Amino acid sequence: MEYEVVIGLEVHAELSTDSKIFCSCTTEFGGDPNTHCCPVCLGLPGVLPVINEKVIELAVKAALALNCEIAEYSKFDRKNYFYPDLPKAYQISQYDLPLAQNGYIEIEVDGKKKKIGITRVHIEEDAGKLVHAELGGYSLVDYNRTGVPLIEIVSEPDIRSPEEARNYLDKLKSILQYSEVSDCKMQEGSLRCDANISLRPKGSKEFGVKTELKNMNSFRAVQKALEAEVKRQKKILERGERVVQETLRWDEARGVTVPMRSKEEAHDYRYFPEPDLPPVVISKEYVERIKSTLPEMPQERKERYMKDYNLPEYDAGVLTDSKAIADFFEACVEKYHDPKTVSNWVMGELLAALKTKDAEIDDIPLTPSHLVEMLELMDKGTISGKIAKTVFKEMIETGKRPEQVVKEKGLVQITDEGKISEIIEKVIKENPKSVEDFKNGKEKAIGFLVGQVMRATKGKANPQIVNKLLREKLQ
Amino acid sequence: MELYELTIHELLDLIKKRETTPSEITESVLKRVGQVEDRVKAFVTITEEEARERAKHIDEDVNNEGNIKSLMGIPMALKDNMCTKGIRTTCSSKILYNFKPPYNATVVEKLNDAGTVLIGKTNLDEFAMGSSTENSAFHTTRNPWDLKRVPGGSSGGSAAAVAADEVIFALGSDTGGSIRQPASLCGVVGMKPTYGFVSRYGLIAFASSLDQIGPFTKDVTDCAIVMNAICGHDPMDSTSANVDVPDFTKSLVADVKGMKIGVPKEYFIEGIQPEVKDAVMKAAELFEEMGANVEDISLPHTDYGLSVYYIIAPAEASSNLARYDGIQYGFRAEEYDDLIDLYKKTRSEGFGPEVKRRIMLGTYALSSGYYDAYYLKAQKVRTLVKQDFDNAFEKCDIIICPTSPTTAFEIGAKTDDPLAMYLSDVFTIPVNLAGIPGISIPCGFSNGLPIGLQIIGKPFDEATIIKAAYTFEQATDYHKQKPNL
């Protein structure tokens, strides 16, 4: 039998506020354990939460970017459970009246557009972090992250394959970054994802029994975990057995999904309205005001790049995938006349370098003006395209201006015809065989001779001039 | 006459006239504590040295500034569920036996600013759950009028300390009557302000939607003075109301002419002590004689108050008290096998039986499958109880009734019967459910034990309550009686 995969995703994204959700402690990542804390986020006896208005603003912004309807009236609830990283023994979240509902994200599947529904977006606080002693026997708690604001984004079960799930996550991340509500750094835990997945016979309208997958630390892991779970469920169904509804943990090392102990999931959270916080009442005017601050979204930007810069769809797509990259590109284009050249450098050298370094563009010292100045040196003939690649690498490492790199490394292009002629003479003398070959009509041989001249000048000779002079001398 | 016997306004007059100093007052109060505390047992912690230091400091302020702040040099006590920086704050629970908060509650800051001197932290029923202080993990406070009897609760320590002249005033907290009932049983003035009028920041939560801090004083004038100091909006408490605080001392006018006073028939139930009923009826007559219009009213949902309260308060408490898990602070069981065992043993050993009973009640009421039948329903009935008052206040300015159905009962009399104990708060609980203000003032005696009159008002209309209470006080001398200690 052929099965259809049904997936829904729950994503937690950290909001980019300076201070925590209910107190004025910093949200900065890292820091020595328990240094970003106060009585409020430590949940000490007697303290009370006060909502950070920036949290509401960013959450509304995110929800609007996800095409959601903003609730005029929503409220906070307590989700009660015991765990040492949760100092109040309840998490302040939103239960039956979330901030926003009924949105969607548009993704592309096999070249066609598809809408994935967003069930709800709600606000909640993050918990702390448990650090288990390596030798066992005890654990330590770090409350720095406690009270960092999160939004939870729950999708409809509209996703039909692990690839689509990946696609959805990429798009979601891009939208959140574009609207500047979250930096979405998965390695810092500012974006986390759980998945619900079930299988059903193709054509069936009813849902199969679902399982919940947790502990995926990257988008790739989400995709792999879902792929593994599709296989596992398929096997069960093909044996004529039933899938058990349960929560599974993704074991990255072994590449399998493992059931969590029932103790870990048998929770009755005893939700009830948070009596320490008033309801969240949001006016239409407020929503309109936030809407007007929403920046251009990736899809719009992509279309604009194709139209205004005459870029191929592929280029426009790659460049606008990440807001930071698109911003970098645009800053270059403002100062440089040829968008396609900029696009080639950004998509080629820049993205490759970021991938190798596993870095974001903010992490490296290269600025748009570096790239523009370098392109101008090429246009002036000061450096060749080949030299430019060396310069580019150096700029990424050190942040030095291109002219300085050229000077320090002696990379100025040799355009002096007399000087080049001298070297050509020498090369001709040393390679009689190639000269002979060329004269006998072997066009390829000239390439070798050009290469020898370039080698002798350590790549600094202007290749066009070398080519021109060589031909003159050999004719 | 000893200084410790005086009221805030009397002492402030003496300080202003330079006839005494904060240090002399503090010494007098500490002397009194030395004489009676081992019999009354009002305190959990006495901050004798800090008090002397502080008083000396204020002596200088008085000399230097000349400007006398509203409570300058006045010795007072705080119920031990209000956080005091660096001073043990226990909630009279083993689980917080060693907890020293790193911060001050907002009311503590306000009192400090007003110039008070902290004498100590007073005993309470563990986590403010109870009506007698018998649920304290440390000891039972005695009623200064009869040491064999309870002072009421949960703020019994604060009420007894004021009644025994161990402090000039004290703060308590009132979730279902915990200020008014002990004030009634100890013969002092105790006010629960409108919910949201006094900041709860730093008050260790019992039931967040009901808890409210208020004063115990020796007379209504002092009540108005302390209310001026503690009321007002606090950005640290999102449930704190952003309303103007009137000068309550302006309401100290003996005049109830034309005031409309309602007497709810549901508050004179069977089981009420006849002397209590008589005293309240006499009070009503007195008001009438003084020119008020007294009429019978009905608060039809009064019967449900107790049931609603014993769903909502434990539900909130079960969540509020979940943080006492032995991880960050307070008591932790000595031996345990794993995390779950650590939780179980810490909480089993750290909490007393009444607290456990309420945590279980609340956990049950919030459980999946029971939430709608209990918590949600209780919230709906709470609205009906509140509407009763809204309707009543369309016809009258204040409501008068007994504070407690009985005078002080003997220690141990109700400890085996929680339901009988819960009935002690039957007249005070509806006021918390409605979030409105109420006061208890002395209105008579029965066999040498004080009787309290409760005056209930409209939200944020403490001024009218104070005016009525002051008028009654001016016409009587119950508040001037002192226990024989």
HADDOCK unambig.tbl for C-alpha pairs under 7 A between the chains (distance, minus, plus):
assign (segid A and resid 45 and name CA) (segid B and resid 204 and name CA) 5.28 0.50 0.50
assign (segid A and resid 46 and name CA) (segid B and resid 83 and name CA) 6.91 0.50 0.50
assign (segid A and resid 46 and name CA) (segid B and resid 201 and name CA) 6.04 0.50 0.50
assign (segid A and resid 46 and name CA) (segid B and resid 202 and name CA) 4.05 0.50 0.50
assign (segid A and resid 46 and name CA) (segid B and resid 203 and name CA) 4.70 0.50 0.50
assign (segid A and resid 46 and name CA) (segid B and resid 204 and name CA) 3.84 0.50 0.50
assign (segid A and resid 46 and name CA) (segid B and resid 205 and name CA) 5.87 0.50 0.50
assign (segid A and resid 47 and name CA) (segid B and resid 201 and name CA) 5.62 0.50 0.50
assign (segid A and resid 47 and name CA) (segid B and resid 202 and name CA) 5.48 0.50 0.50
assign (segid A and resid 48 and name CA) (segid B and resid 201 and name CA) 6.00 0.50 0.50
assign (segid A and resid 48 and name CA) (segid B and resid 236 and name CA) 6.83 0.50 0.50
assign (segid A and resid 48 and name CA) (segid B and resid 237 and name CA) 6.07 0.50 0.50
assign (segid A and resid 50 and name CA) (segid B and resid 236 and name CA) 6.36 0.50 0.50
assign (segid A and resid 50 and name CA) (segid B and resid 237 and name CA) 6.73 0.50 0.50
assign (segid A and resid 50 and name CA) (segid B and resid 238 and name CA) 5.73 0.50 0.50
assign (segid A and resid 80 and name CA) (segid B and resid 319 and name CA) 6.78 0.50 0.50
assign (segid A and resid 84 and name CA) (segid B and resid 327 and name CA) 6.57 0.50 0.50
assign (segid A and resid 87 and name CA) (segid B and resid 323 and name CA) 6.21 0.50 0.50
assign (segid A and resid 88 and name CA) (segid B and resid 322 and name CA) 6.83 0.50 0.50
assign (segid A and resid 88 and name CA) (segid B and resid 323 and name CA) 4.61 0.50 0.50
assign (segid A and resid 89 and name CA) (segid B and resid 322 and name CA) 5.51 0.50 0.50
assign (segid A and resid 89 and name CA) (segid B and resid 323 and name CA) 5.08 0.50 0.50
assign (segid A and resid 268 and name CA) (segid B and resid 367 and name CA) 6.79 0.50 0.50
assign (segid A and resid 268 and name CA) (segid B and resid 368 and name CA) 6.46 0.50 0.50
assign (segid A and resid 270 and name CA) (segid B and resid 366 and name CA) 5.17 0.50 0.50
assign (segid A and resid 270 and name CA) (segid B and resid 367 and name CA) 5.26 0.50 0.50
assign (segid A and resid 270 and name CA) (segid B and resid 368 and name CA) 6.29 0.50 0.50
assign (segid A and resid 275 and name CA) (segid B and resid 208 and name CA) 5.91 0.50 0.50
assign (segid A and resid 275 and name CA) (segid B and resid 209 and name CA) 5.58 0.50 0.50
assign (segid A and resid 276 and name CA) (segid B and resid 208 and name CA) 6.42 0.50 0.50
assign (segid A and resid 276 and name CA) (segid B and resid 238 and name CA) 6.61 0.50 0.50
assign (segid A and resid 276 and name CA) (segid B and resid 239 and name CA) 6.26 0.50 0.50
assign (segid A and resid 277 and name CA) (segid B and resid 238 and name CA) 5.78 0.50 0.50
assign (segid A and resid 277 and name CA) (segid B and resid 239 and name CA) 6.48 0.50 0.50
assign (segid A and resid 278 and name CA) (segid B and resid 238 and name CA) 6.78 0.50 0.50
assign (segid A and resid 278 and name CA) (segid B and resid 239 and name CA) 6.69 0.50 0.50
